[in-house]
């Protein structure tokens, strides 16, 4: 089990990793539920993810109130994270991003985001799009209140991903490694899906519900650690090993 400081270091790493994979740029953020107080979460101060440092990590209530150490101005959209944690006790980490290949699917009504690559199975086959204007009228599209966050969390429901019209997406995970893994491969999947649609004639064959369930259900520590160790090296961050168990139906030679 990681220490509290190691968890915060991993959160710093998550910011750098997501930036390195172009899931976030100067904007976007990742959080983790507090390891001992489930009604609080940890999130950096408002800073470009690639610049986030250990001292930037702050603690918040679900409603977005700062608890203790105030490193600087908080993200205006921290309410996304708090509302998801409040609605979903199973969620341990959240990413909000403006992933460039995902955003086009937030404004397209006919060609939907679907998993076509096995590594992106956890996004699921049912991906809703939240339109802030439906309840809040004309805005700048930012989620700047807890009420807005709650409405977004309601659209997300029990799913892994919800798209945000003209904005980006929210991704929920059972761990920090899980949510980073899903966010990276959703961006890769979106890029591949756009290319598949551009090929012209022929249908795009997405993964079935059964294929998604078998792939996502078997994903375990070995897969996450393999990716996390590599990504930490790519951004010159410390790697704190966790469980390398295989998971059901997988062997050391899989993937």
N, C-alpha and C positions, 0 to 999 in steps of 0.2 A: 504494500500500500504506500502511495506517495505521501510525503509530508505536505503540510499546508503551503510551505514555500515552494516546493517542487510543483504543486498544482498551479500556483501563480506563474512559475517559470514556464510551465507547459502552455498556459494561456498566452504568454508573450510569444512563445514559439508558434502557436496557432495563428496569431496575427501575421507573423512574418511569412509563414507557409502559405496562407491564403493570398497574401500579396504576391509572393513569388510565382504563384500559379494563376495570377490575373483574375482571381475571383473577387478581390477587392483592389482598389487602387489607393487614392488618397482618402477615400470614403468607404463606408461599410464597417461592420464590427462583429466581434465574436465574444460570447460570454459563457460562463459556466455557473451552474447552481452552486451555492456555498456548500462545502462538504459537511459542515456540522449544523448549519442553520438553513433548512430547506426553504424558508420564507425569504431568504436573501440570495443575491447573486453577485458575481464578480465580473467586472467589465472595466476596460481601460477608460481613462479620461478621454475627451474628444481629441484624438490625434490620428494622423495617418497610420494605418496598421503596420506598415514597414518600419515605422519609427517608435513603436510602442516599447517601453522598457518596464522592468519590474516595479519601479516606483510609481508608474502610471496607473496600476491596478487599484480600483476602488470597489467598495461594497455598497450595494443598493437594496432597498426593500422592493417588493413587487411593484409598488406604486411609483418607483423611481426616485425615492428619497435617498439622499446620501447618508451612509452610516459610517461614522469615524473618519478616518484619513481622507482628506479632500485634496487630491493631487492637482486639480484644476477644473476647468469647465467640463461638465459631463456631456455626453452625446445627447442631442435633442431627441433622438429616436430610441432612447433606452427603454421607453415604454413598450416597445415590441417585445423585448426580452422578458420584462417583468410580467406582462400579460400572458405570455405563453407558459412561463413557469407556474403562474397561478392556476391556469386552466388545465395544465398537463403535469401531474405529479411524477409521471414516468420520464419526463424530459430532463436531461442533465446538462445539456449544452444547446446553444442557439447561435445561428449565424444569420445576419442580415447583410445582403450584398446586392450590388448592381452588376452582376456578372454579365459581360457584354454579349455573349451569345445566347443568354437566357432571356434578356430583356425583350428581344423581338417577339418572343412567344407570349409576352404579357399583353400585347396589343393585337395579336392575330387571333381571329375567332374561328377559323376553319382548320388551320394546320396546328394541331395541338402538340405540346411537349409530351413526349412518350419515351420510355426507356428502350433504346435499341441496342445498347451495349450492356453486357452482363455485369460489368463493374458498377453500373449506375442503377442496378435493380432497386435499391432502397428508395428511390424517388417515387416508386409506385406507378400504377397505371391510372390513378384518379388524382389529378393535380388541378385544384381549383384556382381561379384567378380572383383576387380581391380587388374591387374597384372602390377606392375611398370616396368617390363622388356619390355613390348610391346612398350613403347615410349622411355624409358631411358636406355635400355640395362641392362648389369650386374651391379648391385649396392649392397649396404648393406641392401636394402629393406626399408630404412628409408626415410621419406618424408622431405627432408632437404632444399627445396627451394619452393618459391611461385609458380613457374611453375609446380612443381610436385603436389602441393596442388590443383592447378586449374584442373589438369588432373583427380585427384581423385574426386574432386567436380563434374566434368562433368559426371563421371561414376555414382555417387550418384544420380544426377538429382533431381527429385522431391520426391524421396523415403526417407524413414526413416533411412535405413541401407545400407551400402555397405561393403562387406568383402574385405580384403586386403590379397592377396595371400602370404602365408607363414609368415604372420605378425599379423593380428588381424582384427579390424573393425573400422569404423567411424559410430557414431550414432548421428542423428540430432533430436532436439526436439523443441517444441513450448514454453517450459519453462525449468527451471533447474530441477524441480520435474519430469517433463515428460521425459526428457532424462535419468535421473538416473533410473526412473521406468523401462523404456524400456531396458536399459543396464542390469539391474539386472535380469529381466525376460527373456531376450534373453539368458543369460548364463544358467539359470534354464531350459529353453526350449531346449537348445542344449544338455544338459546332459540327459534330458528325451528322446530326439529324438535319440541319440546314443543308449540308452538302448532299445528303440522300434525297431531300426534296428537290434539289436543283438538278438531279440527274435526269429528270424528265419523266418519260413513260414508265409505268410500273408502279405498283403499290409499295409503300414503305411498310415492312413487316416489323412491328414492335414486339417486345417481349409480352408473353401472356401473363395473366394473373398467377397461374401455376408456376411458371418459370421464375417470376419475380419472387414468389414465396419461397421456392426452393433455394434460390441464390441468397436472398436476404436472411433466411432462417439459418443457413449454414455459416454465415459470416461470423468469425470469432477472432480471438486475440491474435492468432498467427497472421491473419490478413492485415489487421490494423497495425500490429507492431512492425510488420515488414514495410508498410508504407510510411509509418511515422518515423522509424529510424532513418529511412532514406531521406525523407523530407527535412528532418532536423539537420542532417549533414548538408543538404543543399543550401540551407540558410545559416549554417555555422552556429547552430544552437545545441545546447546540451540535450542528450537523450537519456531519459529515465525509463528503464525497461519495466514493462508490465507483463501480464500473463500472455504467454505464447501458445496457449492451447489451440488445438486444431479446429474444434467445432464439429457438429454432427455431419457425417457424410463427406468430410474432407480429409485429405492426406497431406503429407509434407510435399508431395509433388504437384498438388493442385495450384493453379494460377502461377 
